[in-house]
């Protein structure tokens, strides 16, 4: 019942906020591509680590708002598409607050860092600075599948201590959800400090 309610009201909310488009985020004809310029090995490694952290979170998180949780059970594996999405986005799209509560729990510093990271995500799309040759350290992440999870290139704040990741996830047959994860870095570890799922019919 909860997901049905989300599906009913999300299109209206997105139209009001300017976030709704007629193009599905998983439409391959407009949504993926190859980088137009070389990506440094450091940036490539950072991209892979952050994406892996989000995928691991999806495998562990058991909240009923997760599109990959079925009957209260987390998945045994996930299918992930290695090519970046490159659909045009605005910073406000990336930071769209479907529910205010999770965003209110962020500190002012975390909110500011998340906006800088969202700006960087948008910049990377516009300059075709995409993720290349993704590989996962988790054997539960399969780089195959007919309708895999897909991601835009992650965005980072200037000091590389905050990241924002936006993904599309299939659910319930032919439907999809869009996720937003904000992460903070503590040494070599990245921790999710916000997760949000918005469902599309």
Long-range contacts (C-beta under 8 A, 24 or more apart in sequence): 2-64, 2-65, 3-171, 3-172, 3-199, 6-198, 6-199, 7-175, 7-199, 7-200, 7-201, 10-98, 10-198, 10-199, 10-200, 10-201, 11-200, 11-201, 13-98, 14-96, 14-198, 17-92, 17-96, 18-90, 18-92, 18-93, 19-92, 19-93, 19-96, 21-87, 23-87, 24-176, 24-200, 25-85, 25-87, 25-150, 25-168, 25-176, 25-178, 26-85, 26-147, 26-150, 26-168, 26-170, 26-176, 27-87, 30-87, 31-85, 31-86, 31-87, 31-150, 32-81, 32-83, 32-84, 32-85, 32-86, 32-150, 33-83, 33-84, 33-86, 33-128, 33-130, 34-83, 34-128, 34-130, 34-132, 35-84, 35-128, 35-129, 35-130, 35-131, 35-132, 36-127, 36-128, 36-129, 37-127, 37-128, 37-129, 39-129, 39-130, 39-131, 39-132, 44-131, 44-132, 44-133, 46-154, 46-156, 46-160, 47-131, 47-134, 47-153, 47-154, 48-131, 48-134, 48-135, 48-136, 49-190, 50-154, 50-163, 50-165, 50-183, 50-190, 51-80, 51-131, 51-134, 51-136, 51-151, 51-154, 51-165, 52-136, 52-137, 52-138, 52-141, 53-183, 53-190, 53-191, 53-192, 54-151, 54-165, 54-167, 54-179, 54-181, 54-183, 54-192, 55-80, 55-136, 55-138, 55-141, 55-149, 56-138, 57-181, 57-192, 57-195, 58-149, 58-169, 58-179, 59-138, 59-140, 59-141, 61-195, 65-197, 66-197, 67-169, 67-170, 67-171, 67-172, 67-176, 67-177, 67-179, 67-197, 67-199, 68-169, 68-171, 75-140, 76-140, 77-140, 77-141, 77-142, 78-140, 78-141, 78-142, 78-149, 79-142, 79-143, 79-144, 79-145, 79-147, 79-148, 79-149, 80-134, 80-136, 80-141, 80-142, 80-143, 80-145, 80-148, 80-149, 80-150, 80-151, 81-143, 81-145, 81-148, 81-149, 81-150, 81-151, 82-131, 82-133, 82-134, 82-143, 83-130, 83-150, 84-130, 84-131, 84-150, 84-151, 84-152, 84-153, 85-150, 85-151, 85-152, 85-168, 86-125, 86-128, 86-130, 86-152, 87-125, 87-152, 88-125, 88-126, 89-121, 89-122, 89-125, 89-152, 89-166, 90-122, 91-115, 91-118, 91-119, 91-122, 94-118, 94-121, 94-122, 94-155, 94-164, 94-166, 94-180, 95-180, 96-180, 96-198, 97-196, 98-196, 98-197, 98-198, 99-196, 102-194, 102-195, 102-196, 103-194, 105-194, 106-182, 106-193, 106-194, 110-162, 110-182, 110-184, 110-193, 113-157, 113-161, 113-162, 114-157, 114-162, 114-164, 114-182, 114-194, 116-157, 116-158, 116-162, 117-154, 117-155, 117-156, 117-157, 117-162, 117-163, 117-164, 117-182, 118-155, 118-164, 119-155, 120-155, 120-156, 120-157, 121-152, 121-153, 121-154, 121-155, 121-164, 121-166, 122-155, 123-155, 124-152, 124-153, 124-154, 124-155, 125-152, 125-153, 129-153, 160-185, 161-185, 163-190, 169-197, 171-199, 175-199, 175-200, 175-201, 176-200
